[in-house]
Amino acid sequence: MLRESVLTSGPESRHFTGVLETQKCALVELGQTLKASRYSFSAITPESHRRVFNRSPSRLAGNVRDVFGWNFPFRPEALESGLLALMTAAGAVEIHGDFLKSKFRAATLGDDLFFHSSFPTDHPDSVFFGPDTYRFVRFVRQHLPRGLGLLADVGAGSGAGGLALRQHSERLLLTDINPGALQLAEVNARLAGTQNYSCLEGTGLAPILQPVDAVILNPPFLMDEGKRAYRDGGDQWGSDLSFRLLLGSLEKVRPGGLILLYTASAVVDGVHIFRELVRDGLKNFNGSWDFDEIDPDVFGEELSTPAYKNVERISAVGLVVRAGRE
């Protein structure tokens, strides 16, 4: 599958037309209004969000954070009329029983604001933003140098990873298989004031048609019974997709280029499954790699599921790969 999306931007192309562009402009203005009001919300895991939500299942939003952060239903009078008008123009409000509800949540990361999917994130095309996003951004900021030419954020989702590094490269590619994710990435890029970027729709590394200086990846890394695209990492306890994207990235980076992969590794009898895949797969690799355990215990609730019955823990890890020079 490969189709360059109309969601491209930069000096050479502006392809939005009609209602879609109008809605995006309204959503950008909504985000700018939230930022101007010093809106702040840290996105948490779906499980933690669910527990907070379930403390008071019939709770209605009483303020802006309740509407765009916790995603509680609300009465129209809970928001200023200007905000509600922008939500309506953006197609970002829906009927929820006798009340209204935002179709998007808004999370903050530093000075930036990112729109992502509403709660609960159980739709196959959900655009996820949560603790792994924050860990991913910290990881890539730690290892990615400045002064790059072309940077690719593969499976960009909300675009948070690439947009957090927008000052590190001359041009940014945001790719995703999910057109809805690219729409939000476009909005989030505009909110961040990013100029030189392109949003490309396609599977894996397929949308990247030219060598790049660096690839960053934060792919799905859990085994998911529902096979949700934003969550399912495939076989090997969720490591298969990450490993395949790593191999594909090696074909896209220039000699001396860099690959930064944030993922998870199931630990079975003390052995990191993903690290063993990398060790075996890169035996003849012309370059170097470093494996870092970022958090030794994430998504512990998965250990109660049949797919993880032999796993002792799931670890968040970062892989730094430096391609050899010719």
C-alpha positions in Angstrom: 0.0 0.0 0.0 1.4 3.4 -1.0 -0.4 6.6 -1.6 1.0 10.1 -1.0 -1.6 11.8 1.0 -3.0 15.2 0.1 -2.0 16.1 3.6 1.3 17.6 2.6 2.6 21.0 3.5 5.5 23.3 3.1 6.5 26.1 0.7 5.8 23.9 -2.4 2.4 22.6 -1.7 -0.9 23.4 0.0 -3.5 20.9 -1.1 -6.3 21.3 1.5 -9.6 22.4 -0.1 -13.2 22.8 0.8 -14.7 21.6 4.0 -11.7 19.6 5.1 -9.5 22.7 5.1 -12.2 24.8 6.9 -12.5 22.2 9.6 -8.7 21.9 10.1 -8.4 25.7 10.3 -11.1 25.8 13.0 -9.3 23.0 14.9 -6.0 24.8 14.7 -7.7 28.0 16.0 -9.3 26.0 18.8 -5.8 24.7 19.8 -4.4 28.2 19.6 -7.2 29.4 21.9 -6.5 26.6 24.4 -2.8 27.4 24.4 -3.4 31.1 24.9 -5.5 30.2 28.0 -2.5 28.3 29.4 -4.4 25.0 29.1 -2.3 22.1 30.4 -3.1 18.4 30.6 -0.8 15.3 30.9 -2.2 12.3 29.1 -2.1 9.1 31.2 -2.5 5.4 30.3 -5.9 4.2 29.2 -6.2 2.0 32.3 -5.5 5.0 34.7 -7.8 7.2 32.7 -10.6 4.5 32.9 -10.2 4.3 36.7 -10.5 8.1 37.1 -13.5 8.1 34.7 -15.2 5.2 36.6 -15.0 7.0 40.0 -18.0 9.0 38.8 -19.5 7.5 35.6 -22.2 10.2 35.4 -19.9 13.1 36.0 -20.2 16.1 33.6 -17.4 18.4 32.6 -17.2 21.6 34.7 -14.2 23.2 32.9 -12.0 23.1 29.8 -9.7 20.4 31.2 -12.7 18.2 31.9 -13.8 18.6 28.3 -10.5 18.3 26.4 -8.4 16.4 28.9 -10.6 14.0 30.7 -13.2 14.0 27.9 -16.2 14.1 30.1 -19.6 14.8 28.5 -20.7 18.4 29.0 -23.6 20.9 28.8 -23.2 23.7 26.2 -23.0 26.3 28.9 -19.8 24.6 30.4 -17.8 26.2 27.6 -17.5 29.8 26.4 -19.6 30.2 23.3 -16.5 31.0 21.2 -14.9 27.6 22.1 -18.1 25.7 21.3 -18.4 27.6 18.0 -14.8 26.5 17.1 -15.5 22.9 18.1 -18.6 22.9 15.9 -16.8 24.5 12.9 -14.1 21.9 13.3 -16.5 19.0 13.4 -15.1 18.2 16.8 -18.2 17.9 18.9 -20.8 15.1 19.0 -24.1 14.3 20.7 -23.6 12.1 23.8 -27.0 11.2 25.1 -28.5 14.4 26.5 -25.1 16.1 26.4 -22.2 16.9 24.2 -18.7 15.4 24.0 -15.5 16.4 22.3 -14.3 14.1 19.5 -10.7 14.9 20.4 -8.6 15.2 23.5 -5.8 17.7 23.9 -2.6 16.9 25.7 0.4 19.2 26.4 4.1 18.4 26.1 6.3 21.3 27.1 4.9 24.4 25.2 3.2 22.3 22.6 -0.4 21.1 22.4 -1.4 17.9 20.6 -4.9 16.8 19.6 -5.5 13.0 19.8 -8.4 10.5 19.9 -11.2 10.7 22.4 -11.6 8.3 25.3 -11.8 5.3 25.2 -9.2 4.6 22.6 -10.8 1.3 21.4 -11.4 2.1 17.8 -8.9 0.5 15.3 -7.9 3.9 13.9 -7.5 5.6 17.3 -4.6 8.1 17.5 -2.9 7.4 20.8 -1.1 9.8 23.1 0.1 8.9 26.6 3.0 8.1 28.8 4.9 6.3 26.1 4.7 9.5 24.0 6.5 11.4 26.8 9.1 8.7 27.2 9.6 8.5 23.4 10.1 12.3 23.1 12.7 12.3 26.0 14.5 9.4 24.3 14.8 10.9 20.9 15.7 14.3 22.2 18.5 12.7 24.2 20.1 11.0 21.1 19.2 13.0 18.0 21.7 15.6 17.0 20.8 18.9 15.4 21.7 20.0 11.9 20.1 17.1 10.0 18.8 17.4 6.5 15.8 15.0 6.4 14.2 13.4 9.4 11.4 10.8 9.1 9.0 10.0 11.9 7.5 6.6 10.8 4.1 5.7 12.2 3.9 9.3 13.5 0.4 9.2 15.0 -0.2 12.6 16.5 3.2 13.7 15.2 4.5 14.4 18.7 7.9 12.7 18.2 8.8 14.4 14.9 7.3 17.8 15.9 9.3 17.8 19.2 12.4 17.6 17.0 11.4 20.1 14.4 14.4 22.3 15.1 16.8 19.4 14.5 16.3 19.1 10.8 15.7 21.1 7.6 12.7 19.0 6.7 10.4 16.6 8.5 8.5 13.6 7.1 5.5 12.4 9.1 4.2 9.0 7.9 1.3 6.8 9.0 -1.0 4.1 7.7 -3.9 5.9 9.3 -5.3 8.9 7.4 -7.0 10.1 10.5 -3.7 10.3 12.3 -2.2 12.3 9.5 -5.1 14.8 9.7 -4.4 15.3 13.4 -0.6 15.4 12.7 -1.2 18.2 10.2 -3.2 20.2 12.7 -0.6 19.6 15.4 2.2 20.7 13.0 0.4 23.9 12.3 -0.2 24.5 16.0 3.6 24.0 16.6 4.4 26.5 13.9 6.2 24.0 11.8 6.9 25.0 8.2 9.0 22.4 6.4 7.2 19.1 6.7 5.2 16.5 4.7 2.5 14.1 5.8 2.7 10.8 3.8 0.2 8.0 4.0 1.4 4.4 3.6 2.4 1.2 5.3 5.7 1.1 7.3 8.6 2.6 5.4 6.9 2.5 2.0 6.1 6.3 1.8 9.8 7.2 2.1 11.1 7.4 -1.4 14.5 9.0 -0.7 17.4 8.5 1.7 17.0 10.2 5.0 19.5 11.3 7.7 17.5 9.8 10.6 14.4 7.7 11.3 12.6 7.8 14.6 9.9 5.2 15.5 7.5 4.5 18.3 5.5 1.6 16.8 2.7 -0.5 18.5 4.4 -3.0 20.7 1.8 -5.1 22.5 0.0 -8.3 21.4 -3.6 -7.1 20.9 -6.5 -9.6 20.5 -8.4 -6.9 18.7 -5.6 -6.3 16.2 -6.0 -2.6 16.6 -3.5 -0.8 14.3 -2.3 1.6 16.9 -1.7 -1.1 19.5 -0.8 -4.5 17.9 2.9 -5.2 17.7 2.5 -8.7 16.3 4.2 -11.9 17.3 7.1 -12.4 19.7 5.1 -10.8 22.4 4.6 -7.6 20.4 8.2 -7.3 19.1 7.7 -8.5 15.6 6.5 -5.2 14.1 9.3 -3.2 15.8 11.9 -5.5 14.4 10.5 -5.4 10.9 10.4 -1.6 10.9 14.0 -1.6 12.2 15.2 -3.7 9.2 13.2 -1.5 6.8 14.7 1.6 8.3 18.2 0.3 7.6 17.4 0.5 3.9 16.2 4.1 4.1 19.0 5.9 6.1 22.0 7.3 4.4 25.5 5.9 5.3 26.3 7.2 8.8 22.6 7.8 9.4 20.7 7.2 12.7 17.7 5.1 13.7 16.0 5.8 17.1 13.5 3.1 18.0 11.3 3.3 21.2 9.5 0.1 21.8 8.8 -2.6 24.4 10.5 -5.9 25.1 8.8 -8.8 26.9 11.1 -10.3 29.4 10.9 -14.1 29.7 13.1 -16.0 32.2 15.3 -12.9 32.5 15.8 -12.6 28.7 14.8 -9.5 26.7 13.0 -10.9 23.7 13.4 -7.8 21.5 17.1 -7.5 22.3 17.7 -11.1 21.2 15.9 -10.4 17.9 18.1 -7.4 17.3 21.3 -9.3 18.2 20.5 -12.1 15.8 19.2 -9.9 13.0 22.1 -7.5 13.0 25.0 -10.0 13.2 26.4 -8.8 9.9 25.3 -5.2 10.2 27.9 -2.6 9.1 27.4 -0.2 12.0 26.7 -0.1 15.7 23.8 -0.3 18.1 23.0 0.3 21.7 20.1 -1.1 23.7 18.8 0.9 26.7 16.1 -0.2 29.2 14.1 3.0 29.8 11.5 1.6 32.2 11.7 -1.9 33.6 7.9 -2.4 34.1 5.2 -1.0 31.9 1.6 -2.2 31.1 1.7 -4.7 34.0 -2.0 -5.4 33.5 -1.1 -7.3 30.3 0.5 -10.0 32.3 -3.0 -11.2 33.4 -3.9 -11.9 29.7 -3.4 -15.3 28.1 -0.9 -13.9 25.5 1.5 -12.9 28.3 1.1 -15.9 30.6 4.8 -16.8 30.3 6.1 -13.2 30.5 7.5 -11.9 33.8 7.5 -8.2 32.8 7.2 -5.8 29.9 10.0 -3.3 29.6 10.1 0.0 27.7 13.3 0.1 25.8 15.2 2.4 23.4 17.4 1.2 20.5 20.0 3.5 19.0 21.4 2.3 15.6 24.2 4.1 13.7 24.6 3.0 10.1 28.1 2.5 8.9 29.8 4.8 6.5 30.7 3.5 3.0 
